[in-house]
């Protein structure tokens, strides 16, 4: 039976100019964050140890552990809130519609009984309620715009602080909670408010670069640090002993502050580019964690500001393609144009540096190079190494690419305008369909002799590739009832697998005869990729219906199906070796499976 051996979870979703609130359990061992429709729980010391919760019907925008660690409250873009258990079944305990817009932050009471959620709305920007009944415990009022953050005083008498886009910090007494006071210290968005673990202070940070401390019980006597960073401050988090504060900023730095003296003790400089703006942070037990706009999670070393303990990298946008190399190495490309290099068994990827594609359409490994095509209508070759960066040269293509195949010194690119054969830095041959039919995908065998392309009209066109790069039609195979959206040729050039929105067909590449036409109806949406095992005995397909299927060439009736592989759809699956394959999807997660 096939099973997941490794899950490389997606990174937190981020938005430029906004805070991303990270959460942690009370022991400081596990992080919690959101990405697309997923909530991710991840062990800080062992990132492979992760839970992907995918039951929200919309993008999840906030999630926090209860102090007990047994429950999570998560909220989404539609204002729905779900409370679920962290047990293996992730049992749903309650679901409520709390806001009319996105939930931006969530806070539990220290006794695990009450929850306050804040965010976007029409008139109401926050709700305080009993977790298991949903009944109200007061009113979160007095704000005119979206609320970005909420904090619950972790000791009695209970208090709640909120901060929002109206520049105000409001203070509530209860329960039942009622508006008591308003602090007008900020001159721009308030991005994060947090109570100290000992309940003696509350703090707010904002886009005006200010840190403001308030007396915990009364919300009064504000003390302000002006220009605490050189850019907007997005997040803050207290040390467990309440003596220090961690802040993260658009100036790409994270700082540790001494609460008593209000002095900055340490500054971690974490980059120079816009992508390295620090949009979130959390002090989780012994771990200091920072989050960059590009989704990178940095585990800081308090003893060494110049060298972090770890950087966990990966995707936080839909992954559109995957390519496999040798030694368990593979590459993933996403909707944002990022390409990451992975080595199976290592917890983090390496981002390919430099200016690349606007959106990666397809990529393949050829010897010691990664060849890629993107929606910027160019083909790029990148040397494979431990720290990869894009080369300067890019080959302009005759049309928007839809697929890529590589063999020896040739790259064949499918597009709306036909097929382009690229050698070196030049397009040496361009095949255009006489009827102007668009090609959706292309594949080639390892010898570079047999090329197969799938058309939007459902034809599989098989070509001989000559030494000069020219293509000559060998067969045109017609059986698909819909456009062919993915195609593969076996390593030895004997077989072709082609797929549309429901069916996978197996053809004899030499005589053009259909070998298997019974693989129909197993998928029920676009089949995004097909791939042959090296020995040609198995085929793997990945579909937008969230399933991945392994087909046997010798025993066509033996069909192994994996459902629910990637929330929102699987976009690619490729063999890593005889015993493992890798799958990617819209959920920005990468999974390695074992046979």
N, C-alpha and C positions, 0 to 999 in steps of 0.2 A: 504494500500500500504506500501511496505517496504522502509525505508529510512535510510541513515547514521545518527546515532545519534552522534557519536564521531569518529574523525580521529586522531589516534596517528601517526604523520608523521614519516618517516624514518629520521635517523640522517645523518649529512654530510658524504659523502664518503671521506676517508682519505687514504694516501699512505705513508708508512714509508720513512722518509728522504726527504719528499717534503712538501711544504707549501700548505695548503688548504685556499684559499682566501674566507673569509666571506664577505658579503655585508650587507648594511642596508639602509633604506630610509633616506631622509634628516632630517626627524623629530626624527630619532632614535627610532622608535617604532617597526619596523618590520625587521627581519633578512631575508636575502636571501642566499640560498646555493644550492649545487647540490648533488644528490645521485642517482647513476645508471642513468636511462633515465629521471629522474625527476628533475625539479627545484622546490624547496620548498620555499614558503614565509610564515613566521611564526611570529606571534605577540609575542614579548619577554615577556610581562607580562601575556599573556594568550595563552600558547602553543597550546591549542585546536583550536584556531582561525588560521587556516592555509589553504594555497592554494597549491595543487599539480598540477604542469603543466607537461604534459607527452607527448608532441607532437614531441620531437626530435626522429630521427631515429637511433641515436647512444647514447652512454653514454655522459651525459652532463658534461662538465669539468670546466665551468666558467659561472657566471651570476651576473649582476649588475643592480640596479635601475638607471634610468635616474634621474638627480637632481630633476626634477618635481615630480617624484614618479608615473607618469602615464604610463611609459613604462619600459620594461625590455629588456636588450640585453643578450642573452644566447648563448654560443658556445659549440660545442661538439667535440668528439674524432676524427671526420672526417674533422674538420675545417669548419663545417657549422655554420653559425650565424643566429639566429632568433631574430627579434625585435617584441615584442608583448605587447598588452595593459594589464594593471593590472585590467581592468574592469571584470565584472562577466563572460563575454564571452571569455576572454583572446584572443581577436582578433589579428590574425597575421597581422602585418603591412608590414614586409619585410623579405626576406630570401636570404642569399648570401653564396657562398662558398668563404671564405677569406684566409684560409691557407690549406696547403696540409696535415697537421697533427693536433694534438689536440690543441684547444684553451686553454691557461693556465690562462690568465687574460684579463680583459676588463675594459676600462675607458671611461666615457662620458665627453664631454666638459661641462663647467658650463652653457652654453646657450642651452643645450639639442640637439644641431645640429650635432655634430661630435662624432665619436666613434673611439677609437684605440683598436685593438685586437692584442694580442701577443701569441706566443706559439711555437709549433713544426713546422718544415717545411724542404724543401730541400735546397733552397737558401734564401727564404724570411721567416723571423720569426715574421713579424708584418705587419699590414695594418692600415692605417688611412683613414676613409671614411665618407661621408655625410650619416646620418642614413637612410633617406627615399629614396635615389636614389642609394646608394652604390658606387657613383663615388669617386675616390681617391682624398685625400687632402694632397698629399705629399708622402714621402717615409720613411719608418722605416728601416734604413740600418746600416751597420757598425758593425754588430754582426756576430760571426762565429758559434754560437751554439744556442740551444733552449733558448727562452726568457721566464722567469718565471713571470715577473711582469711589469706593466706599470702604470704611473701616469700622469694625465693631470693637468696642473696648473690651479687652479680655478678662475683666474682673468686674465685680459689682461695686458701686452702682453702674449698670450698663449704660453705655452712651454710643451714639453712632455719629460719624463724621462723613460728609460727602463733599466731593469737589467736581466742578464742571466747567463747561465751555462759556458760562456766564461770568467767569473769573472768581466766583464765590466759593467759600468753604462754609458749609452749614453744619450746625451742631444740634443734635437731637437728644432729648432725655426720655427715658422710658424703662421698660415697656409699660403700657403702649407708648410708642415713640411719638413725640410731638416736637415741632420746631421750637428751639429755644434761643438760638443766636446765630448771627452771620458774621464771618470775618471777611474783610475786604482788603486783605493784604496784597493779593495778587493783581497784576495788571495785564494778564494774559491767561490762556487756558490753564486750568488746574488739571494736571495729568494723573496724579497719584496721591492718595492719602493713606497713611498707615499708623496704627497704634503700636507703641512699644510693647514688647512681651510683658513687662512689669506693670503696664497700664498707666505709667506716670506721665507719659507724653503722647501727643499725636503730632504727626508731621505732614506737611503738604509740599509738593514740588510742582513747578509749572513751566510753561513755555517762556515765562519772563525771567528764567534763569535763577529764580529764588527758591530757597529752602526756608519754610516757616515752621517753627516749633510752637505747639500750644500746650497749655497745662491739661493733663489727661482727664481730670474729673470735671473741670468747669469749661474747658475749651477756650479759656481766656489767656491773657498775658502773652500774646504772640511775640516771638523773638525771630528776627529775620536774618538770614545770610544772603546778602545781595551778590549777584554775579558769581554764584557758586560754581558755575560752569561757563564756558564760552558760547554755549548754544542752549536750546531748549532742554530742560530736564524732564525725562519721560517717566522715570520710575525711581522708587526708593524702597529700601528694605532694611529692617533692624537686625542687629546682631542678637543672638539668643540671650546675652546678658544685658541688653538694652543700653549698652554704653557706647555703641558705635552705630553709624548709619552708612549704608551703601547707596550711592546714587549713580544713575546712568544717563548719558546725554547725547544730543545730536553732535556734540563736539568730538565724538568718537572715543570718549574716555569714560572710565568708571572711577569713582572716588570713594574713599573711606573717610568719614568725618568723626571726630571726637565730639560726642553730644554735650559734654560738660563745658568744654572750652570753645565749641563751635569752630574748631580749626580743622583744616584738611590734613589728615595724617598720611594718606597714600593716594597716588594717582596712577591708574593703569591706562596707558595709551594703547588703544587697540586698533590702530589703522589710520588711514588718511582719506579713503574714498567714501562717497555717499553711502555705499553699501555697508560700510562699517560703522555707521551711526549706531549707537547703543540704545536700543528702544525698550529694553527690559532688563531687570536684574532681580535676584533674590538671594538672600543669605539663608541657606538651608542647612541648619546644624553647623557642621564644620566646613561646608562647601559654600564658596562664593561664586555665584553663577551670573554671567552676563549674556545678553542676547543682542545680536547685531541685526540690522535691517535685512541682510541677505539670509537670515535664518541660522547662522552659525551660533552654537552655544559654546561659550568659553568658560572653562572651570579655572578660576583665578587662583594664584598662589600668593597668599597674604605675605609670605616671607620673601617673595621675589616678584616685583612689579613688572620686570622685563620679560619674564618667561612663564606663560600659563601652565597649569598642570596638564590640561588637555583642551583640545578644540574638537567639538563634535559637529561634523559638517554633513550636509545632505540636501535634499530638495524640499522646497515648500510650495512648489507649483506642480501641476500635472506633468508626469513624466510621459513623453511621447514615443521614445524609442530606446532600445537597449542593444548593445553590441558586445560580443564575447571575444576575448583574446586568449592567450595561453597562460598557464600557471594560475588558473583561478581568477584571472583579472577580467573585469568587465567594465563597460562604460554606459552611462545613462545620460540622456539629453532631455531637457524640459522645455515647456512652453515659453519660458523667459529667455531661452537661448543659453542656459547654463549647461555645461557638460561636466560630469563628475566621473572620476576614475576610482574604481573599487578593487580591493583584493579580498576575495572571500575569506571570512574569518577575522578581518580587521574591522574594528567598530565604527570607523569613520572613513568617509571618502575624501579624495583630494579634488578640489575644484580646478578645472583647467583655466589658467590665468590669461589675462589679456582680453582684447576685444574680439569677440567671436560672432556667432550668428544672432539674429534677432529672435529666431525661434528655430529649434532644431527639428528637421523633418525626418532625417534618417542618417544612420552612420554605420560603418563597417570597419573591421580591423583588417589591414593588409600588411603582412610582415611586421615591421616595427613602426607602422604608422596607423593613426586613426584618421579615416577619411570621413568627412561629414558634409551634409548639404542642409541649407536652411532657407527660410522664407526671404532672406536677403538675396536669393537667387545666385549664390556662389557655392563653389566646392572648396573645402579647406582640407589641408593635410597637416596633421599634428604629430610630431615625433613622440612615441610612447616612452615615458621615463617616470621617475619617482616624483618629479615636480614638473608637470607639463604646462606649457604655455603655447598659445596659438602662434604659428609662424606668420610671417608678413604676407606671403603670397596667397591670393584667393583667385580661383578661376571663375570668370563670369559665365553663367549658363544661359542658353538661349530661351529659357522659360522658367516658370516657378516649379521647382522640383517637387515630385511626389514620392520618389523612391530612389534607392541607390544600390548598386551591386559592384563588387570589386573582385578582380582576379589578376594576378601577376602585375603587369604595369598599366592595366586599363581599369578605368572606372566608368560604369554605364549609369546614366541618370535618366529616370523617367520623368516626363512632365506633360503639361497640357499640350505642348508643341511636338511631342514625339519622344525620341530617345537620342541622347547625346553621349558619344563616346569620348572620354577625356584621357589623354596621355600627357604626362608631364603637366605643363601649364596651358595646354591647348585643347580645344574641342577639335578632334581630328575627323569626326564623322557625325552627321546629324541625320537620323532617319525620321521622316515625317510620314504619318499615315496618309494615304491618298484621299481618304474620306475625312481627314482632319480629326480622327478619333483621339481622345485623350488617353494617355496611359497613366494608371494609378500606382503601378508597382513594377519592379524589375528584379531579376535574380540571375545568377550565373554559377556554373559549376567551378570546382577548384582549378581545373586545367585552363579555364577561360575560353573554352570552345563553344559551350552551349549557353545561350542567353534566352530567358523566357520573360515576357512582359504581359501584364494583365491590363485589359482595356476597360473603359467605363461602360462599353457596350456588352461586356461579358465574354469577349474573345481572349484566349490565351495564344499569343503569337510567339512561336519558337524560332530563334535565329541561330545561324552559324556566325561566330565572331572570327573574322580573318585577322591575320597578323598585322595588316595595315590599319586595323580598327574599324573596317567596314562591316556592316551587318547584312546578311542575306537570309531571307525568310526560308525556313525549313518546313514548318507546319503552321496552319491556323486552326486552333482547336475550339470548337463552339459547343458548349453544353450548359454553361452558366445562364441562369435566368435573370441575373442581375450583374451589375458591374463587379469585376474582379478587384478586390481591395487588398489582397496580399498574395505573395507567391514565393516559392522556394524551389531550388534545384538541388538534387542530392549531390554529395561531394563528387561522386564518380560520373555524374552527368546522365545517369540512367533514368531517373524519375523526376517528375515535376509535380509539386503539390500546389494547387491554386484554391483560393477561398473567396466567397462573396459574403452576403449578409446572413446566410444560413448554412451553406454547404461547403465541404472540403472535398475536392476531387483529386484523385491520383492518376497521373498519366505516364505512359511510356514515352520518354523523350525522344527515343530513336525512331519508332514507327508512328508515333502520334496517337496510339490507341488508348482508350480509357481503361484503367486498371481497376479502380474502385470508384463507384458512384453511389454507394449506400450510406456515406457519411453525411446524411442530410437531416436537418431538424434537431441536431444535438445542441447547436448554438442557436440563439434566437435574436441576434443582433450582429452588427458589423464585426467581421473577424479581422482584427487589426494586424495579426502577424501569424505566419506559419514558418516552421523551421525543421530541418531534418537533423536527426542525430548523425554523428560522424559516420557510423556504419550503415546509414540509410535505412535501418530497420524500423525506426520510430519517427513519428512526426508530432510536433507540439503546436497547438493553436491557442491564441489568446483573443478574447472577444469583449466587446463593449457590454455584453450581458454579465460581466464580472466572472465568467468562468474560463478555466484553462483546461484543455483536453489533450491527452496523449493517445495517439492512434498507432496501431501496429500495422506495418506494411504486409507482413506475412500472415497475420491473423486479423483481417479487417473487422471481424465481429467483436474483437477485444478492445473496448473503448473505456478508458479511465478518465473520469470527469471530476474536476475540482470546482465546486461552486463558491461564490462569495469570496473570491481571492482578493479583489481590490474594490473598495467602495467607489461607485461611479464608473467602473469598467476597467478591464485589463487592457493595456495598450501594447504589450509585447511580452513574449516568452521565448527564451533561447537556451539551448543546451550549453552547459558549462563543460561537462564531460559525460562519460557514460552513465554516471550515477546521480548527477545533479543538474538541475536547470534553474534559471533565474527568471522571475516575472516582475513586471512593473505596471503601474497604473495611474489612473486619475487621482488616486489618493496620495500621490507623491511618495508612496512606500515602495521599498524594494524587498522582495522575498526570494530566498534561496530554498529550493525544495529538494528532497531526497527521494529516490525511487525505493 
